[in-house]
Amino acid sequence: MTFNEVIGQKEAQERLIQMVREDRLPHALMLCGPVGSGKLALAIAFGCQLLDDGRPSSIAMLEKLEHPDLHFTYPTIKLPSMSADHKPVSDDFAQEWHELLMQGPYFTMEEWMQAMGGENQQAVITVGESDNLIKNLSLKSSQGGYKVSIVWLPERMNIECANKLLKLIEEPPQQTVFIMVCEEPEKLLETIRSRVQRIDIKKTDTEDIRQALIKRRGIDEESAQRISRMANGNWLTAIEELQADSERGLFLDMYKSLMRLAYQRKVKDLRKWSEQMAAMGREKQKRWLNYFLRMTRENFVYNFHEEELNYMTESEEDFAQNFARFVNEANVLPISDLANLAIRDIGQNANAKIVFFDFALQMIVLLLQK
């Protein structure tokens, strides 16, 4: 894989290349940025560049992402078929991971959960993974160069794994480069954050997304312009808009249903709504809550009648025309706090029916605030 497969992010690419050119490459990097910004694509492209020694055999292995000195670590789940004492590791899902990567380095956690076959679980990086890393990275490089360890979403490490990885970073094996791909760095141990060189990845430029839609997806100019602007720097959002079965439609329907039922104070129907939400997997529930946060922001901003500040689809804007006035200075922050609290509770495995029913009941009160 090369930097040509990364959408935009030329500034970050140049910074990484310059580190190598000036012989000041740290042994541990952390690429931090929002979802859909291409962090994983950047990490893989950079890792491949470090391992590319020009030999045809190496180039062929890197094209297939099968180079023996390229190691991947990612969140996993425990399948029913695994023994009680087995700690899931990345190797357990190596085939699924490779197949997903070969489709492209841009994908969501939901897609990864579906690939593993466990949408209703919480994916974590276990202590077994750190033991595997120590073992694999202690071996000499098979090709005589770097060993590259790419850790996707290190914030999902449990505490045992994080402590062992910390020791590995403090005393790294020879010619080993760690590249962490992180979305919530504040959830990492401070001791780990202090020992890596952080590079913040910005949202992808709207123009880069627009051009990629035209060149890679064959989208017409007008549609590409609309989708790229609505994507707001997130390539995954842009792709979702191209998919007829996008969950965005479902999320909007659930959002509209919640607001209408809360406004009408239909408590029994809100209970049914909360049961529908509870039936979704936890990852999907968190994605809906993040969608809820985005819609709260968009509806609040819609009241200012500044078109360039809004990033909604046509169907979302149709709903906002009548609903936006209910999101105002008095309740926009409490509504956002409510959603963030629900995200925390769902992440801590709270009972989803209780979380969403309480969420719905509080919306009745918040919508009345003016």
N, C-alpha and C positions, 0 to 999 in steps of 0.2 A: 504494500500500500504506500502511496506517495502523498505529498501535500496537495497534489492536483485534485484529490478526492475530498479535500476539506473545503467547505463553502465559506469563502471570505477568510477573515481572521489573518490577514496578511501581516499585520503588526506583530501578532503573537508568533507567527511562523518565523519572521525575521529575527525576533528576539531569541528564539530557541536555536536557530541556525548560528547566530552570532556567538552564543555561548560556546559552541563547538569550535567555531572559527578562531576564537580568542583563547582557546584552551582553558576555559573557566567553567566547565560543566560541573555542577554540584552532583553529589551522589544521590540526592533525593529532591525531587521536584513535586510540587502540588499545583495542578491546574484547577482553579476555582472559577465557577461561573454558573449562570442560570441554565435551566433545562433547555436543550435544543440549540445551544450555542456552538456545539461541535467539539467539546472538550475531549471526548473519547477519540474522535477522529484525529484530532491534533496529536494526542498522546501516541496513538498507534503509528501515525505517519512519522513522527519524530523517532519513535523506537525503531522503526524499520530503517530509517536513515542511519541511525547509530550502528545497526547490524549489517548494513550493506557494505560488503568489502569488494564489490565489483565482480565477483566470481559468478558465472551463470548459475551455478548450483544454489548459491545464496539468494540470488535475485528470484529464482523460481520458488524457493521456499517462502520468501517474504511475500510474494504475490499471493500465495495461498494461505499466508499467515500460519505456516507450519514450521517456522524456524525453531530449532531446538533450544536456542538461547533467548527466545521470546516467551516470557511467562505471564499468564493472566490470572488475576485474583478477582473474584466477584461474589456478591451475595448469593447464598444458596438456601435451599429448604430441605427439610427432612421428609423423605417419601415413606409411605407405609411399608414399602418393601425393605427398607433399611432396618438393621438390627437396633435394639434398644440402646446399646452403648456406642453406636456409630456416630461420630461427629462429621456431618456433611462437609465436604471440601469441593473446591472447584473442579478437581479431576473427575468427580462423580457426574458432572454435567458438561464435560469438555466437548462432547459431540454436539450437544444442543447449542453451546456457546459459539462454537466454530461455525455452525450452520447459520446462526443469526448474524454473526459478523460478516460472513461472506455475502449476505444480502445487502449489506451496507452498515457503516459504523454509526448510523443515527437510528436509535430505537429507544423506546420507553421502558420503564421498569415493568409496566404491565405486559409488554411484549416478551420481556425476559421471563416473567412469571409464567406466562402461558407456555413458553418454550419448555420450561421445567415441569409443567403440569401441576402447578400449585398456586393458583390465583388467590385462594382464600387464606394463605399463610403469610407470615412475615419473613422476608428474606434477610438473612444475616450472614456475616463472615465469622465463622467459629474459630475457636482456639486450634482445632484440628488443621485449619488452613495455615496458621502461622507455623505449625510444626512442619507441614509440607514445604512451605517456603524455605525454612531454614535448611531442610534436607536438600532441596533442589538447587538452591543458590550456593550451597557449600561445594558443589561440584565445579570442576574447571569448565571454562567456556569450551563448548564443542568445536567452535570455529576459530578459537584463539583471540577473539575480540571481547566486546562487551557482553554482559548478560543484562537483559532488560526485564524488569518486573513492573508490569502495569497493574495497578490496584484500582478497580472501578468502584466508586462509592465507599471509601474507607470509613466514612462516618457510620456505616452499618456494622462495623466490627463490634463484637462483644468485648467486655473489659479485659478478659483474659487474653484474647487475641491482640488487642491494642497494646497491652503491656509487653507481650513477646515481640511484636513488630517494632516497638520502640527500641528494644535492645538490639534488634537486627539493624535498625537504622543507625544507632549509635556506633555499632561496630560492623559496618557493612563488609560483605565478602569482596574480595579483590575484583575490580573492573565491573562492579554491579551498579546499575542505575535504577533507582525506584522512581516511577512516575505515577503519582496518585491523581485520580480524577474525581474531584469532590464538588458537591453541590451545597452542603451544609457544614462548612469547616468548623463552625462554632460547636458542633457536636463531637469533634475530635478532642483527644487529650491535649491539653496545652503543651505538654512536653513533646508531643509529636509535631504539633504546629511549629514549635520553636526550632525544630531540627530539620525542617524542609524549607526549600526556597519556593515561596508562593508566587505564582503568576496568575493574575486575575484576567479571566477571559470575558470580554464584553459580549453583549448581545450581537448577533450577526447583523451587519448593515442591511437595511431594507433593500438597497440597490443590489447587493450581492445575492440576496434571496430572489429578487425579481429576475436577475439574469440566470440564476440556476434553474428557476422554474421554466424559463423559456428554452434554455439550452439542454437541460437534462430531462425535462418532463414534457417538452413540446407544447407548453401552454401559450395561448395567444397573449399579445401585449396587454390588452385591457384587463384580462383575468389575472395575469401575473402581477400587474400593478395593484389590483385590489387585494389579492391574497397576501402579497408581500407586506403591504402596509398593515393589514389585519394581524399578520403573524407576529409583529412587534419584536422582531429579532430572534424568533424561535422557528427553526427550520421544521421541527416536528409538527408545530401548529400548522405551518404551511402545507405539509404533506397531508395532515388530517383533513384539511379543507378539500383536498382532491379526492378523498375517499367517500364514496356515497354512503357507506355504513359507519361513518365517523361517530364516535360516542358523543361528540359535541351536541348532536341533535337530542340525544337522550338526556344529557346534562341540562340542556336548556329546558326541556320539558319538565324535568324534576324541579328545576329552579322556579319556573312559572307556576307549577302546581303548588309548591310550598308557599309562594307569595300570595297567591289567590286564596288558598285555604286559610292562611294565617290572617289575611285581611277580613275574611268572612267569619273568622273564629269558629271554624268547623273542627272541633277537637277530635271527634271520632274519625273523620277523614284524615286528619293529621297523624293519628295513630297508624292508620293504614299506610300513609306516606312514609312514616318512619320504618315500618316493617319492610317496605320496598327497598329503602336505602340499606337496611340491615342485611338484606339478601345479597347485596353486592359484596365482592371481596374487599378486604380492608385496603388494599392498594387503590382499588377503584373508588372507594369511599373517600380516601384522602385526595384523590385527583378531583372528585366532585367538589370537595370543600375548597380546594384551590381555585376551581372554576367559580365557585360561589364568591370567593374573595375578589376575583377579577371582575365579575359582573357587578359586585357592589361598588367597586371603584368606577367602572364604566358608567353605571347609572347615575352616580353622584356627579361625575364630570359632565354627563350629558345635559345636566341642568344649566350649564354655563353657555350652551349653544355655540361652542367652539369646535367645529368639525374636525380640525386637525389634531385635537386632543383625544378623540375617541377612536377606539380600535374594536369595533363590533362588526359582526356579520349583519347582513340585511335582516335576517329573521330576529336576531338579538335586538337590533335597533327598532324593529317594529314593536316589540314588546316594551322597549324603553320609552317609547313615545307617550304611553299612558302611565307607566309604572315609575319612571325615574323620579318624579316629584316626591315619592315616599321615602327616598334615600336622601337625607339632608344633613345639615351641619349638626343637628342634635343627635342623630343616631348612627351616622356613618362609622364612627370609631367604635361604639359599643357593638355594632353588628360585626365589624371586622374582628374585634376581640373575641366575640362568641365563636366565630368560625375557627380562629386560631386555637382556642381552648378545645374545640371538638377535634381538631387535627391532633393535638397532643393526646387527648383521651383515646382516640382510635389507635394511635401509635403505641399506646401503652396497654392495648388489648382490653379496653373497657367494653362493657356490653353495648353493642352497637344500637340495639333497639332503644335502650335507655338514653344513650347519648343523643340520638337523632330525635326522639320524642321530646326530650327536654329542649333541644335546639329549636324545634318547631314551635313549642309553647312560648319560648322566650321571644320568638319572632313576632308573635301576636302583640306583645307589649311594645317591642321596639318600633314596629311600623306605625304605632300611634304617636310616637314622639315627634314633635315639630319645633 
